Every structure is written in structure tokens, then in C-alpha cells.
């Protein structure tokens, strides 16, 4: 991130103000205070203290596209689309930016809602457990991301869910819902059909913003009769007023997961 850039100053100012004022999450959500809970409930929540902005790792963009993404997000666009190959930090950057807002007492956003299509789970009937247990497998990437973002917490993802900062939902069960004061991340959105994409974007309520992230070359629908709805979705979005919309397109040069991943995807692109 360029020294002294607007996005850097904004994030740093948020951390400094929160640390100096000692502002707690209580100013934003009194219901998250577990001090009056029973011992059994407190033990279940794991960590009694609320999350604060200064608990979040100090993340800096590693390339220009990541910087563009953060710039767009912190300019308060309502609809942010991030597309590109695997390993470009689309999900990681989305969750970091969302939690920066959610843990900031000065912003209206209070919860991160991560939504994924249930289509990849067409084999869930063969897995043990109820629906929540079957869908838990799709939460593993976000557990890893939260461990990196909150290195001082043993199980940050579970604590964030227990305290109401984060919710994981399937796009199959959203009809009739409204998401107010939230950041919604629709991850792997290329695995959604158009009906799912239309349903999730029409859930966005007041003081909310939504992020669609995915690799348009990857879809879990390829082995089914369903068709990914991303083409129609992006076409419809392109016809909307663009002042509160941003689309960041990552390339092979933006892969940061590892050198091996970058080399493989480049070789696959030119020889696959």
C-alpha cells in the first residue's frame, strides 16, 4: 500500500481512534456483552471479551489489484465484484475489509454474512449429520482466514459466530429475508445460478453493502444440467447506475497464494 494513501490513513485512523478512546463494542451492540451470562454459556462462547478493531491483523495489499479492491470498498460502494483466478486473495480481502467496518464503532455495519450456493453440496446426502453439520465443510476456508486475521484467538471464527459478528448462510434459504446493517459476501458466486444471485442481491437492506467474489472459470455447476448465472447477472448489473458499483478483475499476475500455484495456473492457462 502506498505510504500516506487515503485507504491507509482511513484504516490506521480507525485503529488509532479505537485504541486511544478505549471504545468497546458495547457502544454498537450491547447484546454482545457476555459478562452477565452463566458460566456454562460463557465457556461455550470461549472468549469472554468482545472483539475490537485493534484485534484485527494489520493487513496491507500485496499488489495493485488488492489495493484497488480496498480503495473501492472503503469508498463505500454498495456493490463490489471481485473476479479472477484462484489464489488472488479475493475472499481474504473481502473478509478483512468487512470486519474492519464491523468492528469499527463508527460504522453502521454490524454483521458479516457469508453466503455460498448449496449446489456444490449435491453430494451432501451421503454425509453424516444434519444440514448444519453437512454445510460446515464449506466453512473451513473462512475458519482459516479468521485464524490469520485474529492470531491471538484460538478459534476466532466460532467466537465471531457465537457473538453475532458473523453468519454463514446457504443461498437456498434466503427468500423473505432482509439483511440490514450488514456486509454480505457471496463467495464462489460463479457456482450460483441466476435465481440464486437475484435472490441474494435483493436481500440487501439499509446500511448494507454486498460483495460478489469468484473465479469465472470455475463452477461447481459444470457437472449438472444447471447453468451458472454469472453472465446474465453481470450483464444486468452493467445496466444499473454505476456510481456505487465497482468491479475489480484480478489476473494471473495477481496470484499470491504461492509461487507453485501461480506457475501451475499460468501453465494451465496457456497449455490446458
HELIX and SHEET records of a PDB file:
HELIX    1   1 UNK A    6  UNK A   21  1                                  16    
HELIX    2   2 UNK A   25  UNK A   27  5                                   3    
HELIX    3   3 UNK A   30  UNK A   32  5                                   3    
HELIX    4   4 UNK A   39  UNK A   45  1                                   7    
HELIX    5   5 UNK A   53  UNK A   55  5                                   3    
HELIX    6   6 UNK A   64  UNK A   74  1                                  11    
HELIX    7   7 UNK A   90  UNK A  102  1                                  13    
HELIX    8   8 UNK A  119  UNK A  121  5                                   3    
HELIX    9   9 UNK A  124  UNK A  126  5                                   3    
HELIX   10  10 UNK A  131  UNK A  135  1                                   5    
HELIX   11  11 UNK A  136  UNK A  139  5                                   4    
HELIX   12  12 UNK A  140  UNK A  149  1                                  10    
HELIX   13  13 UNK A  156  UNK A  162  1                                   7    
HELIX   14  14 UNK A  171  UNK A  173  5                                   3    
HELIX   15  15 UNK A  189  UNK A  191  5                                   3    
HELIX   16  16 UNK A  194  UNK A  201  1                                   8    
HELIX   17  17 UNK A  230  UNK A  238  1                                   9    
HELIX   18  18 UNK A  252  UNK A  254  5                                   3    
HELIX   19  19 UNK A  259  UNK A  271  1                                  13    
SHEET    1   A 6 UNK A 166  UNK A 170  0                                        
SHEET    2   A 6 UNK A 111  UNK A 116  1                                        
SHEET    3   A 6 UNK A 182  UNK A 187  1                                        
SHEET    4   A 6 UNK A 209  UNK A 214  1                                        
SHEET    5   A 6 UNK A  79  UNK A  83  1                                        
SHEET    6   A 6 UNK A 245  UNK A 249  1                                        
END                                                                             
